Amino acid sequence: MTERTDDPRPLGPRLENFTPPPRPDGRPMVGRYVELARLSAEAHAALLFRAYAGHDAVWDYMPVGPFSSASQFHRWVRDQEEIADPFFFAIRNRESGQWEGVASYLRIKPESGSIEVGFISMSPALQRTRAATEAMYLMMKRAFEAGYRRYEWKCDALNKPSRRAAQRLGFSYEGVFRQATVVKGRNRDTAWFAMIDAEWPALKEAFEAWLSPTNFDEDGQQIERLGDLTRLVRVASDPTL
């Protein structure tokens, strides 16, 4: 039956075939440039601490860190191992062979088909690399292929690099929640971005085109920019950038 569109109390369309997707599991994700594995204190803490050493700014917008010692960081990683939300992965740059960052799924809501990517902490060695971009692609691909309908990205509204990264990756800007929380004793306004399952096929195509070896010259420089490839899919731009 066709639902009326002139109803004074309209309702959203029925999701006749929606089934809540499974929660994330620890299966590894392996791409051309990157590998993601379930975060483990034993396997990753010491190596990650070394990658972050001397780069305290990585933690500026995070609710934790910087870490003053390897043992302190090890304890934090150990505490995350058994937590289901956020669900952390360690990121290994296959080009360098090193573990150089972490990222997580969080605010996982299978009942509504919504999941967020966040707590993205990439060492300088990983930042602005093909591996970093492919890590984000593999995580969103895993989520959408599992049946999630909405994939979110949130960040401190003052964190302009994160806001730019969200849009480059194909997330649409949805606005700012003012005084959303308190982080390390400071107010945080939170900028919201998201992509939805209807956009995923076009975004997947954009990522695969950008990640293709043919998109890079002999010096490893990109030929087409990912932001240009995702621009037509994004439904709103961030007016602050």
C-alpha positions as CSV (number, residue, x, y, z in Angstrom):
1,M,0.0,0.0,0.0
2,T,1.3,3.5,-0.9
3,E,1.7,5.7,2.1
4,R,0.0,9.1,1.9
5,T,2.3,12.1,1.6
6,D,-0.3,14.7,2.5
7,D,-0.9,13.3,6.0
8,P,-0.8,16.1,8.6
9,R,1.2,13.7,10.9
10,P,3.6,12.1,8.4
11,L,5.7,9.1,9.4
12,G,9.0,7.8,8.1
13,P,9.0,5.0,5.6
14,R,8.7,1.5,7.0
15,L,11.9,-0.6,6.9
16,E,10.3,-3.8,5.8
17,N,13.5,-5.7,5.4
18,F,15.7,-4.2,8.1
19,T,17.4,-6.7,10.4
20,P,19.7,-5.3,13.2
21,P,23.3,-6.0,12.1
22,P,25.7,-7.9,14.3
23,R,28.0,-6.0,16.7
24,P,31.6,-5.6,15.5
25,D,34.0,-8.6,16.0
26,G,37.8,-8.8,16.0
27,R,38.3,-10.2,12.6
28,P,41.3,-8.5,11.0
29,M,40.9,-6.1,8.0
30,V,43.6,-6.2,5.4
31,G,44.0,-4.0,2.4
32,R,46.7,-3.1,-0.1
33,Y,48.4,-0.5,2.2
34,V,47.1,-1.3,5.7
35,E,46.2,-3.9,8.2
36,L,43.8,-3.6,11.2
37,A,43.8,-6.0,14.1
38,R,41.9,-6.0,17.4
39,L,43.9,-3.8,19.8
40,S,46.0,-5.9,22.2
41,A,48.2,-4.6,25.0
42,E,50.6,-7.5,24.6
43,A,50.9,-7.2,20.8
44,H,50.6,-3.5,20.2
45,A,51.1,-1.3,23.3
46,A,54.9,-0.9,23.3
47,L,55.0,-0.4,19.5
48,L,52.3,2.2,19.5
49,F,53.8,4.0,22.4
50,R,57.0,4.3,20.5
51,A,55.1,5.6,17.4
52,Y,53.4,8.3,19.5
53,A,56.5,9.2,21.5
54,G,57.3,13.0,21.3
55,H,54.0,13.7,19.6
56,D,51.7,14.7,22.5
57,A,49.5,16.9,20.2
58,V,48.0,13.6,18.9
59,W,46.0,13.5,22.1
60,D,44.8,17.2,22.2
61,Y,41.2,16.4,21.3
62,M,41.0,13.0,23.0
63,P,39.5,12.3,26.4
64,V,42.7,10.5,27.4
65,G,46.4,11.1,27.0
66,P,49.1,12.2,26.5
67,F,50.7,9.2,28.3
68,S,53.7,9.9,30.4
69,S,55.2,6.4,30.3
70,A,55.0,3.1,28.4
71,S,53.5,1.4,31.4
72,Q,50.7,4.0,31.7
73,F,49.9,3.6,28.0
74,H,50.0,-0.2,28.4
75,R,47.4,-0.1,31.2
76,W,45.1,2.0,29.1
77,V,45.4,-0.3,26.1
78,R,44.8,-3.3,28.5
79,D,41.7,-1.7,29.8
80,Q,40.3,-1.3,26.3
81,E,40.8,-4.9,25.3
82,E,37.7,-6.3,26.8
83,I,35.4,-3.4,26.1
84,A,32.8,-3.9,23.5
85,D,32.0,-0.2,23.0
86,P,34.3,1.4,22.0
87,F,35.7,-1.5,20.0
88,F,39.4,-0.7,19.2
89,F,41.6,-1.7,16.4
90,A,45.4,-1.2,16.0
91,I,46.5,0.1,12.6
92,R,49.6,-1.3,10.9
93,N,51.1,0.6,7.9
94,R,52.1,-2.2,5.5
95,E,54.4,0.1,3.7
96,S,56.5,0.8,6.8
97,G,55.7,-2.5,8.5
98,Q,54.9,-0.6,11.7
99,W,51.9,-0.3,14.0
100,E,51.2,3.4,13.9
101,G,47.7,4.2,15.1
102,V,44.4,3.2,16.6
103,A,40.7,3.7,15.7
104,S,37.5,2.3,17.1
105,Y,33.9,1.7,16.4
106,L,31.7,3.3,19.1
107,R,28.2,4.3,20.0
108,I,27.2,1.0,18.4
109,K,23.4,0.7,18.0
110,P,22.5,-2.4,16.0
111,E,18.8,-1.8,16.8
112,S,18.8,1.4,14.7
113,G,21.6,0.3,12.4
114,S,23.9,3.1,13.5
115,I,27.6,3.0,14.3
116,E,30.3,5.6,14.7
117,V,34.0,5.6,13.8
118,G,36.1,7.5,16.3
119,F,38.9,7.7,18.8
120,I,41.1,7.9,15.7
121,S,44.6,8.5,16.9
122,M,47.2,8.3,14.2
123,S,50.9,8.9,14.8
124,P,52.6,11.4,12.5
125,A,54.1,8.5,10.5
126,L,50.7,7.3,9.6
127,Q,49.0,10.7,9.0
128,R,48.3,11.7,5.4
129,T,49.3,8.3,4.0
130,R,47.4,5.9,1.7
131,A,47.4,3.5,4.6
132,A,45.5,6.0,6.8
133,T,42.9,6.5,4.2
134,E,42.5,2.8,3.5
135,A,42.1,2.1,7.2
136,M,39.0,4.4,7.2
137,Y,37.7,2.8,4.0
138,L,38.1,-0.7,5.4
139,M,36.2,0.2,8.6
140,M,33.3,1.8,6.8
141,K,33.2,-1.1,4.3
142,R,33.0,-3.6,7.1
143,A,30.1,-1.6,8.8
144,F,28.0,-1.2,5.6
145,E,28.5,-4.7,4.5
146,A,27.4,-5.9,7.9
147,G,24.1,-4.1,7.4
148,Y,24.5,-0.8,9.2
149,R,22.4,2.1,7.8
150,R,24.3,5.0,9.2
151,Y,28.0,5.6,9.8
152,E,28.9,8.6,11.9
153,W,32.0,10.8,12.6
154,K,32.0,13.3,15.4
155,C,34.8,15.6,16.5
156,D,35.5,18.7,18.6
157,A,34.1,21.6,16.6
158,L,37.5,23.4,17.0
159,N,39.3,20.5,15.4
160,K,39.5,21.7,11.8
161,P,41.8,19.0,10.5
162,S,39.3,16.4,11.7
163,R,36.4,18.3,10.1
164,R,38.3,18.5,6.8
165,A,39.2,14.8,7.0
166,A,35.5,13.9,7.5
167,Q,34.4,15.7,4.3
168,R,37.3,14.4,2.3
169,L,36.3,10.8,3.3
170,G,32.7,11.5,2.1
171,F,30.9,12.3,5.3
172,S,28.2,14.9,5.1
173,Y,28.2,17.8,7.6
174,E,25.1,17.7,9.9
175,G,25.7,20.6,12.3
176,V,27.2,21.4,15.7
177,F,25.8,20.3,19.1
178,R,26.7,23.2,21.4
179,Q,28.2,22.5,24.8
180,A,27.8,18.8,24.1
181,T,30.3,17.6,26.7
182,V,33.3,18.4,28.8
183,V,36.7,17.0,27.9
184,K,39.7,17.4,30.2
185,G,37.9,20.2,32.0
186,R,37.2,22.2,28.8
187,N,33.9,22.8,27.0
188,R,33.5,20.8,23.8
189,D,31.0,21.7,21.0
190,T,30.7,18.7,18.8
191,A,30.5,18.7,15.0
192,W,28.5,15.9,13.5
193,F,29.1,14.2,10.2
194,A,27.6,11.0,8.7
195,M,27.1,8.9,5.6
196,I,24.3,6.5,5.0
197,D,23.9,3.2,3.2
198,A,22.3,4.8,0.1
199,E,25.5,6.7,-0.4
200,W,27.8,3.8,0.1
201,P,28.0,2.4,-3.4
202,A,29.1,5.7,-4.9
203,L,31.6,6.3,-2.0
204,K,32.9,2.8,-2.3
205,E,33.6,3.4,-6.0
206,A,35.3,6.7,-5.1
207,F,37.6,5.0,-2.6
208,E,38.5,2.2,-4.9
209,A,39.4,4.7,-7.7
210,W,41.5,6.7,-5.3
211,L,43.3,3.7,-3.7
212,S,44.1,2.2,-7.1
213,P,47.9,2.1,-7.8
214,T,47.1,3.8,-11.1
215,N,46.0,6.9,-9.1
216,F,49.6,7.5,-8.0
217,D,52.6,8.6,-9.9
218,E,56.1,7.1,-9.6
219,D,56.8,9.4,-6.6
220,G,53.6,8.2,-4.8
221,Q,51.8,11.5,-5.4
222,Q,48.1,11.3,-6.0
223,I,46.7,12.1,-9.4
224,E,43.0,12.5,-8.4
225,R,42.1,13.9,-5.0
226,L,39.7,11.8,-2.8
227,G,37.8,14.9,-1.8
228,D,37.1,15.6,-5.5
229,L,35.8,12.1,-5.9
230,T,33.5,12.2,-2.9
231,R,32.3,15.7,-3.4
232,L,29.2,14.8,-5.4
233,V,28.1,12.3,-2.8
234,R,28.2,14.7,0.1
235,V,24.9,16.4,0.7
236,A,26.1,19.3,2.8
237,S,29.3,21.3,3.2
238,D,30.8,22.5,6.4
239,P,30.5,26.3,6.3
240,T,33.3,26.8,8.8
241,L,36.0,25.5,6.3
